[in-house]
Amino acid sequence: MNNIKFYIILLAILFTGSGSTCVQKQKDSEKMKLLYVYDPLCGWCYGFGPVVEKIEKNYKGTVDVEIISGGMVMGNRIAPIGNMSEYILDAIPRLQRMTGIEFGQPYITLLKEGSYVTSSEKPSIALCVYKSFTAERAVEYGHAIQTSFYKEGKDLNQDVLYADLATSYGIDRAAFLKRMKDSVYFNQAHEEFKRAAALGVTGFPTLLLKQENGYTALTEGYATYESIEKQLQKHVKAAGTK
């Protein structure tokens, strides 16, 4: 019972949430480094994905974004989605209103039926597999995973889902499926969970800016593009004066 309560509190926090720049190209070593800590089962990350994609597009040549998974739903938190369905259904209108993202009827049906078991592990492994092929458009791929779940109600526990998504990014389906079975990527996913924890990340989404003495949080929870851009502009100007 305590485990279920913890799981409910965790998701409650995550579903409650927090409340076009032209730039000169720089060498990779001079670019600002952003670390996007997300979880594929985080509804607010689903809403925040397009914000991070817009940052990558508008700050191309100035900012590098790395995406890792935080392992939100693991261990005792793995449970049927019905345990949280009532709360999530109540939270979805606010999340859609704030982020502009859409939750599809297939996902709503999945929530109401309630027996589907959620786990962060498989989609996190898939993201690691994707990054083993290419670092390009990794944020977009991570968001595509979420779209397949939150909009289309697809089963995130099936390897073929991730391989099919990868073909849209020019990755061979069979090769992707083969790597999904390789323990290397299982281990990489769990190392990402540990990394997120070591950085002190306790909620998702979190966007961190790498600096000389560690990381600075640009947001811990959902934030608009305008809010993030304002902070980035400040850091861009500061870097230009050094």
CORPESUL-V732321 format. One record per helix or strand. SS is the DSSP state (H for helix, E for strand). FROM is the first residue (numbers start at 1). TO is the last residue. If there is no record, write none. Layout:
ss/from/to
SS/FROM/TO
SS/FROM/TO
This chain:
ss/from/to
H/2/16
H/28/30
E/32/38
H/43/58
E/63/69
H/75/77
E/79/80
H/81/83
H/85/99
H/105/113
E/117/118
H/121/133
H/138/150
H/159/167
H/173/180
H/183/198
E/206/211
E/214/220
H/225/240
